[in-house]
Amino acid sequence: MDRQRYLIDTLNRWAYEYYVLDAPSHTDREYDRLYDELREIERETGVVEPDSPTRRVGGEPVKGFGRHTHIARLYSLDKAVTEDELSAFFTRVKKTAQETEYTVEYKYDGLTVCLTYENGAFVRASTRGNGVDGEDVTAQVLTIRSFPLKIGYKGTLEVRGEAVIRLSVLEKYNREHPSEALKNARNAAAGAVRNLDPKMTAAKGVEILFYDINYMSEDPLPSQAAAMEFLRREGFKTYPFFRLCKSEEEVQEAVDEIEVERRRIDVLTDGAVIKVNEVSVRNEMGYTDKFPRWAIAYKFEAEEAETTVKEIFWQVGRTGKLTPLAKVDPVELAGATVRRATLNNYGDITRKHVRVGARVLIRRSNEVIPEILGAIDDTMSETPPAEKPSVCPYCGSRTEEVGANLFCPNRECPPRVIQKITHYCTKNAADIEGMSEATIELLYFKRGLRRFSDLYALTEESFAGLEGFKEKKIANLLTAIEKSKDITLERFLYALGIGQIGRVAARDLAAFGSLEKIASLTFEELVALENIGEVTARGILAYFADEENREELARLRAAGVEPKSVKRTETGVFSGQTVVLTGSLSSLSRSEAQKKIEERGGVAASSVTGHTTLVVAGEKAGSKLDKAKKLGIPIIGEEDFLKMIE
């Protein structure tokens, strides 16, 4: 074999073992000896092969970054920070494919880069930029050794990764360069790659973790799992954590695992990325103007702490669901002293290895009760796992097991009623300021408060003799109760506490304009909505079919509670119309277009149903356009839409 070729192949193999596999087979001295020999051959012959490791030495500073247009657009990811938002994502996926696989990976906190290969050779690196155009950072990325300069795939290829600086590398750099200490790993990585001097990039110890194939000209791969296997096989550095999940429960388990383990890894991360595995399903789901519909980033909160479990008990919620709670050693978290934390269900207890005496990691977000993420160490605990309750601990009714959860079937169970009314009074619902859970519990036991409508029958006399209630406090409460009668339909639907109806689904339902219209919707019309699945649809139908619920709605109306849809002009060009946008518009964003519709009297809905009167189709319109055609709904393009709003 030609000596130069031998040296290149050997040095590249050793670099792959060192930088990608973290398993070096030769010493630095051996590497340097062959490297120096290669440089001498290149100096004598004047020939530097495209995959020569000498190309990775930083050259002279560049005058500025050129622009590069990506072959395929690099989309950013939509984010979920609550269980409701994550549930809405799963619902959207199920509308396309009831049975599908998901992948779960770490969400790295660095700088996104895109590498281009042609005929098996690396040709360019660029930042994500605006997703269409990015900055050409080829000279800087060439100094990074966690990717190959030559691969076996001979078509045109774009691969995507995150440029990161490991936390240990950052710590070492700051220790050795105290006068120019770097603030954090994310900013350090971005600054290193976007430095005009490639030698500075090389000095910072940047590496790239690859996680996606953005474009393949030939033989595109069928799934995310296949893409990850391709990246590893071709020599790209990937993070070892990768989960292929067959259900929402498995996804949640993987997310929980990431949330605990991320504190032990050497890479800065702020969440988990959940993707539909199959490309065929992805193609059906398509994209919004900003995000792929088939992927979401679940962001973690930073407010976390460690503590020890002292006791485990069960709480009954407004739907009858039994939720395990843990009393923990007091710990300061996000400005508050935390003494208890929650888990999801009995399976959560066993999966997270939570028992009395276990050391656990807890998280507090959005001012709610903290959640236990998992046991950090339960080796010191000799206590057996918690028992699964066969009867409700409050009313004694035999519990019912539905899926992964336990329920108390008794609608009159005291904590269930108290929680239901408490939910009704919260800020995002009826917003009755001052009506706390403690006040509702007191009124339940002392004044017979049992229903939402009972709130509107309260008078000054209702509080007479109750400890802590003086004239001003009573007046403020009664004023807040009276004010809550003026409520939007969206908030009222959320306040009712219908099973599975969170704020996202409530918003979609409110687009129909009235409670009567919503109550008349069929199962097919409900599941056609973007954020409502079959389980939620059945829950809505069951709620309005229930005689007791209908009577309570009548009592609320009699008390003066009249939910109102968002006020819209009666004379606008879209007056009386339900309009759905599909695809992307070049002149304005989706939210801006929806606002224009509502300002001109229309309802901006998210899904095509029998109630839809007009569809506006932009670029890359997908399944909504096809459905509109089947239903014979009028369709206009962006140009006609702009004429209408002008």
HUURCOR-V712430 format. One record per pair of residues at least 6 apart in sequence whose C-alpha atoms are under 8 Angstrom apart, sorted by the first residue. I is the first residue (numbers start at 1). J is the second residue. Records with the same first field share a line. If there is no record, write none. Layout:
# HUURCOR-V712430
I->J, J
This chain:
# HUURCOR-V712430
4->38, 41
7->34, 35, 38
8->38, 51, 52, 53
11->31, 34, 35, 53
12->52, 53, 148
14->24, 25, 26, 31
15->24, 145
16->145, 146, 147, 148, 235
17->23, 24, 25
18->24, 25
19->145, 146, 237
20->146, 147, 235, 236, 237, 238
21->237
35->54
39->54
42->48
50->121, 122, 149, 150
51->121, 122, 148, 149, 150
52->149
55->142, 143
56->142, 143, 144, 145
57->142, 143, 199, 202
58->139, 140, 142, 143, 197, 198, 199, 200, 201, 202
59->139, 197, 198, 199
60->197, 198, 199
61->196, 197, 198, 199
62->196, 197
63->196
64->196
65->135, 136, 137, 196
66->135, 136
67->133, 134, 135, 136
68->126, 133, 134, 135, 136
69->132, 133, 134
70->131, 132, 133, 134
71->158, 215
72->132, 214, 215
73->131, 132, 214
74->128, 131, 132, 214
75->131, 290, 291, 292
76->131, 290, 291, 292
77->290, 291, 292, 295, 296, 297
78->291, 292, 295, 296, 297
79->296, 297, 298, 299
80->86, 296, 297, 298, 299
81->298, 299, 300
84->502, 503, 504
85->504
86->298
88->504, 531, 532
89->296, 531
90->248
91->530, 531, 532, 533
92->530, 531, 532, 533
93->276, 285, 294
94->533
95->530, 533
96->281, 284, 285
97->281
100->246, 247, 276, 277, 278
101->244, 245, 246, 247, 276, 277, 278
102->244, 245, 246, 247, 251, 274, 275, 276, 277
103->224, 225, 242, 243, 244, 245, 251, 273, 274, 275, 276, 277
104->242, 243, 244, 245, 251, 254, 255, 272, 273, 274, 275
105->241, 242, 243, 272, 273, 274
106->241, 258, 269, 271, 272, 273
107->269, 270, 271, 272, 273, 297
108->162, 164, 267, 268, 269, 270, 271
109->162, 164, 185, 186, 268, 269, 270
110->162, 163, 164, 165, 185, 186, 187, 189, 190, 268
111->127, 162, 163, 164, 186, 189, 190
112->127, 128, 160, 161, 162, 163
113->125, 126, 127, 128, 160, 161, 162, 163
114->125, 126, 127, 128, 158, 159, 160, 161
115->122, 123, 124, 125, 126, 158, 159, 160
116->122, 123, 124, 125, 156, 157, 158, 159
117->123, 124, 155, 156, 157, 158
118->154, 155, 156, 157
119->153, 154, 155, 156
120->150, 151, 152, 153, 154, 155
121->149, 150, 151
122->148, 149, 150
123->138
124->136, 137, 138
125->136, 137, 138, 141
126->134, 135, 136, 137, 138
127->134, 135, 136, 137
128->134, 135
129->135
137->193, 194
139->198
140->193, 194, 195, 196, 197, 198, 199, 201, 202
141->193, 201
143->198, 199, 201, 202
144->202, 205, 206, 207, 208
145->207
146->207, 208, 209, 236, 237
147->208, 235, 236, 237
148->234, 235, 236
151->234, 235
152->234
155->216, 217, 218
156->215, 216, 217, 218
157->213, 214, 215, 216, 217
158->213, 214, 215, 216
159->210, 211, 212, 213, 214, 215
160->210, 211, 212, 213, 214
161->208, 209, 210, 211, 212
162->208, 209, 210
163->189, 190, 193, 206, 207, 208, 209
164->185, 186, 189, 190, 206, 207, 208, 209, 267, 268
165->185, 186, 188, 189, 204, 205, 206, 207, 267
166->185, 206, 266, 267, 268
167->185, 266, 267, 268
168->266
169->205
170->182, 184, 185, 204
173->181, 204
174->180, 181, 182
175->181
182->188
185->268
186->268
188->204
189->204, 206
192->200, 201, 204, 206
193->201, 206
195->201
208->237
209->236, 237, 238, 239
210->231, 236, 237, 238, 239
211->228, 231, 238
212->224, 227, 228
213->227
221->227, 279
222->278, 279, 280
223->277, 278, 279
224->275, 276, 277, 278, 279
225->244, 277
228->238
231->237, 238
232->238
243->254
244->277
245->251
251->274
255->272
256->373, 374
258->271, 272
259->271, 300, 373
260->361, 373, 374, 376
262->269
270->299, 300, 301
271->297, 298, 299, 300
272->297, 298, 299
273->295, 296, 297, 298
274->295, 296, 297, 298
275->294, 295, 296
276->282, 294, 295
282->293, 294
284->622, 623
285->293, 294, 622, 623
286->292, 293, 294, 622
287->293, 294, 583
288->583, 584
289->583, 584, 585, 589, 590
301->363, 364, 365
302->363
303->333, 334, 363, 364, 365
304->333, 361, 362, 363, 364
305->331, 332, 333, 361, 362, 363
306->331, 359, 360, 361, 362
307->328, 329, 330, 331, 359, 360, 361, 362
308->328, 329, 356, 357, 358, 359, 360
309->326, 327, 328, 329, 354, 355, 356, 357, 358, 359, 360
310->326, 327, 328, 329, 356, 357
311->326, 327, 328, 355, 356
312->324, 325, 326, 327, 355, 356, 386
313->324, 325, 326
314->322, 323, 324, 325, 393
315->322, 323, 324, 325, 415
316->322, 323, 408, 415, 416
317->323, 415, 416, 419, 420
318->415, 416, 417, 418, 419, 420, 423, 497
319->407, 416, 420, 497, 499
320->407, 408, 409, 410, 411, 416
321->405, 406, 407, 408
322->345, 405, 406, 407, 408
323->342, 343, 344, 345, 406
324->342, 343, 344, 345, 346
325->340, 341, 342, 343
326->340, 341, 342, 343
327->339, 340, 341
328->338, 339, 340, 341
329->339
330->337, 338, 339
331->337, 338, 339
332->338
333->364
334->364
338->370
340->369, 370
341->362, 369, 370, 371, 372
342->369, 370, 371, 372
343->349, 371, 372
345->404, 405, 406
346->388, 404, 405
347->404
349->355, 386
350->385
352->373, 374, 375
353->374, 375, 378
354->360, 374, 375, 378, 385
355->378, 381, 383, 384, 385, 386
356->381, 383, 385
357->378, 380, 381, 382, 383
358->375, 376, 377, 378, 379, 380, 381
359->375, 376, 377, 378
360->372, 373, 374, 375, 376, 377
361->372, 373, 374, 375, 376
362->370, 371, 372, 373, 374
363->370, 371, 372, 373
364->370, 371
389->399
390->398, 399
391->397, 398, 399, 408
392->398, 399, 408
394->413, 414, 415
395->413, 414
397->408, 409, 410
398->408, 409
399->406, 407, 408, 409
400->406, 407, 408, 409
401->407
411->417
417->450, 451
418->437, 440, 441, 444, 450
419->437
420->497
421->440, 451, 452
422->435, 436, 437, 440
423->429, 495, 497
424->430, 431, 452, 495, 496, 497
425->431, 432, 433, 435, 436, 495
426->432, 433, 495
427->433
428->491, 494, 495
429->491, 492, 494, 495
430->484, 485, 487, 491, 492, 495
431->480, 484
432->477, 480, 481, 483, 484
433->477, 480
434->476, 477, 480
435->477
440->449
443->449
444->450
447->462
449->455
451->552
452->552, 556
453->552, 555, 556, 559
455->481
456->481, 482, 559
457->559
458->478
459->478
460->474, 475, 478
463->469, 474
484->561
485->560, 561, 562, 563
486->561, 562, 563, 564
487->561, 562, 563, 564
488->563, 564, 565, 566
489->510, 513, 514, 515, 563, 564, 565, 566
490->503, 506, 507, 509, 510, 565
491->503, 506
492->563
493->501, 506, 510
494->501, 502, 503, 506
498->539, 540, 543
499->536, 539, 540
500->535, 536, 539
501->536
504->531
505->531, 532
508->529, 531, 605, 606
509->518
510->518, 565
511->565, 603, 604, 605
512->518, 603
513->564, 565, 566
514->563, 564, 565
515->563
519->541, 544
522->541
523->534, 537, 538, 541
525->609, 610
526->532, 533, 537
527->533, 534, 537
528->607, 608, 609
529->606, 607, 608, 609
530->606, 607
543->549
544->550
556->562
568->598, 599, 600, 601, 602
569->575, 599, 600, 601
570->576, 600, 601
571->600, 601
572->599, 600, 601, 602
573->600, 601, 602, 644, 645
574->597, 598, 600, 601, 602
575->600, 601, 602
576->601, 602, 603
577->601, 602, 603, 612, 613, 614
578->602, 603, 604, 605, 611, 612, 613, 614
579->597, 602, 603, 604, 605, 612, 613, 614, 615, 616
580->604, 605, 606, 607, 608, 612, 614, 615, 616
581->590, 594, 604, 605, 606, 615, 616, 617, 618
582->615, 616, 617, 618, 621, 622, 624, 625
583->617, 618, 619, 620, 621, 622
584->590, 617, 618, 619, 620, 621
585->618, 619, 638
594->604
595->604
596->645
597->603, 604, 645
598->604
600->645
605->612
607->624
608->615, 624, 627, 628
610->631
612->633
613->633, 634
614->633, 634, 635, 636
615->625, 628, 633, 634, 635, 636
616->635, 636, 637, 638, 641
617->625, 635, 636, 637, 638
618->637, 638
628->634, 635
629->635
